[in-house]
Amino acid sequence: MNNKMTEQKLIEKLQELKGRYILALYTDRADFEKDIDSAEKLLEIRVFDEHSEFRAYRSVVGIDFAFREINDQTDTYADGYFDETHYIDIDTAKTESMNDGFTYTIGGGRFHLPECVGKLLKVRYYYTFDSDGIARKCDWRLTGFADKEGA
């Protein structure tokens, strides 16, 4: 399931995926992005929407990316899944007072939150059953945003 791709191939793939949400983790920051035109400092990227996610990752800069794609409409990826919503760490007062386009966290960080999205991040966890019939999480992906839990 894990394939390899160069930085250039990753940028080409991202052009195919335009219009989806992007969460990028760099060597020096993490942020939601509108577009990616360079993978120079990129360590991990998740490009997602309600139905699918493309994830590319590497442990250090300079090596190829491993990647995987999940499409819930066409793939049978695991034995099942369940969804959760997670609150995004937002310092509302500081974000409003700074008014500079960033969303500030209570812990002191800052990031760009995509426009017109809720304050909750929707996560889908996939599971498989082992030989003893016990369910085990095998992967997870981002599916979008919500305004309230369970939405």
C-alpha positions in Angstrom: 0.0 0.0 0.0 2.9 2.4 0.7 4.4 3.6 -2.6 7.3 6.1 -3.1 7.3 9.4 -5.0 9.8 12.2 -5.6 9.2 15.9 -4.6 8.5 16.7 -8.2 5.9 13.9 -8.6 4.3 15.0 -5.4 3.9 18.6 -6.7 2.3 17.2 -9.9 0.0 15.0 -7.8 -1.1 18.0 -5.8 -2.1 19.8 -8.9 -4.5 16.9 -9.6 -6.0 17.3 -6.1 -6.8 21.0 -6.2 -9.9 22.2 -4.4 -9.5 20.0 -1.4 -8.3 20.9 2.1 -4.6 20.7 2.7 -2.8 20.1 6.0 1.0 20.4 5.6 3.6 19.7 8.2 7.0 21.3 7.5 10.3 21.1 9.2 9.5 24.4 11.0 5.7 24.7 11.1 2.3 23.0 10.5 -0.5 24.8 8.7 -3.6 24.5 6.6 -2.6 25.6 3.1 -4.5 26.7 0.0 -1.8 25.5 -2.4 1.7 23.9 -2.3 4.2 24.8 -4.9 7.4 23.5 -3.2 8.1 20.3 -1.2 11.5 21.5 0.0 10.8 21.6 3.7 7.7 19.4 3.6 7.6 16.3 5.9 4.0 15.3 5.6 0.9 16.4 3.8 -2.8 15.4 4.0 -5.0 16.5 1.1 -8.6 15.6 2.0 -12.3 16.0 1.6 -15.4 14.1 2.8 -14.8 11.1 0.6 -11.0 10.7 0.3 -7.5 11.5 1.5 -4.1 11.5 -0.1 -1.3 11.4 2.4 2.4 11.7 1.6 5.1 11.6 4.3 8.9 11.2 4.9 11.1 11.2 8.0 13.7 13.7 6.7 14.0 16.2 4.0 15.8 15.0 0.8 14.4 11.5 0.6 11.3 10.4 -1.5 7.9 10.5 0.0 5.9 7.4 0.9 2.2 7.8 0.2 -1.2 6.3 0.4 -4.6 7.2 -0.9 -8.0 6.3 0.6 -11.3 6.7 -1.3 -14.3 5.6 0.7 -16.5 5.6 -2.4 -14.3 3.1 -4.3 -12.0 1.4 -1.9 -12.5 -1.4 0.6 -9.7 -0.2 2.9 -10.4 -1.9 6.2 -13.0 -4.0 8.0 -14.8 -0.8 9.1 -14.4 2.7 10.4 -15.9 5.2 12.9 -15.9 9.0 12.9 -15.0 11.4 15.7 -14.9 15.2 15.9 -12.0 16.9 17.6 -11.9 20.5 18.9 -9.3 22.6 17.2 -7.1 24.5 19.8 -8.2 28.1 19.2 -7.6 31.1 21.4 -10.7 33.0 20.2 -9.9 36.3 22.1 -6.3 36.5 20.7 -7.4 35.5 17.2 -10.0 38.2 17.2 -7.7 40.9 18.7 -4.8 40.1 16.4 -7.0 40.1 13.2 -4.1 39.2 11.0 -5.4 36.2 9.2 -4.0 33.6 11.6 -5.8 31.5 14.1 -4.0 31.5 17.4 -3.8 28.5 19.8 -4.1 28.5 23.5 -0.7 26.8 23.6 1.0 29.7 21.8 1.1 28.5 18.2 -0.7 29.9 15.1 -2.0 28.6 11.8 -4.3 29.5 8.9 -7.7 27.9 9.3 -9.5 27.5 6.0 -12.3 30.1 5.4 -15.9 29.2 6.3 -15.1 26.1 8.3 -16.3 25.0 11.7 -14.1 24.8 14.8 -14.1 21.0 14.9 -11.9 18.7 12.8 -13.6 15.5 11.6 -11.5 12.4 11.8 -12.2 8.9 10.4 -10.5 5.9 12.1 -10.2 2.7 10.2 -10.0 -0.7 11.9 -9.3 -4.3 11.1 -9.9 -7.5 13.1 -6.9 -9.5 14.2 -6.8 -13.3 14.3 -8.4 -13.3 17.7 -11.4 -11.2 16.5 -10.2 -8.0 18.3 -10.6 -4.7 16.4 -7.4 -2.7 15.9 -7.1 0.8 14.5 -5.0 0.5 11.3 -5.1 4.0 10.0 -6.9 7.4 10.2 -7.7 10.3 7.9 -9.1 13.8 8.0 -12.6 14.2 6.5 -13.5 17.8 7.0 -14.7 20.3 9.5 -17.9 20.7 11.6 -19.6 23.4 13.8 -20.8 20.9 16.4 -20.0 17.4 17.6 -21.6 14.6 15.6 -22.1 16.8 12.5 
